[in-house]
Amino acid sequence: MKLAIIILSDPKSGSEEALGRVFNALATAHAGLQAGDEVEVVFNGAGTRWPAELTKVSHPANGVYNAVREVVKGASCGCAAVFGATKDVEACGLPLLKSNALPGTPGLSDIHGYLAAGWQTLVF
């Protein structure tokens, strides 16, 4: 299976729900890897704020994030710009994705591309 996991939840919302979403997204990515699936994780929207949190050793999802880090493809460039996460994404060593040339933006990640290529696409 080809599995695309898109993370939109906002760590700055302060909600347990946001933590639950990112944790389950990463756990699903891990399960896919264990099953031998092709997996890619992308941070979009306010979710572009997550990498800075997940790289903290004290974060409860740090271990699972590190377990799937090899399949984290990056964060949407335009979304990171809007949500003030560009420098943090870069500091975490993640690429800024801009293959979706949306007018008025520096480019976004291409969620439609996953769908068009037949990937199972989950949004958290």
Secondary structure by P-SEA (a helix, b strand, c coil): cbbbbbbccccccccaaaaaaaaaaaaaaaaaaaaccbbbbbbcccccccccccccccccaaaaaaacccccccccaaaaaaaccaaaaaaaccccccccccccccccccaaaaaaaccccccc
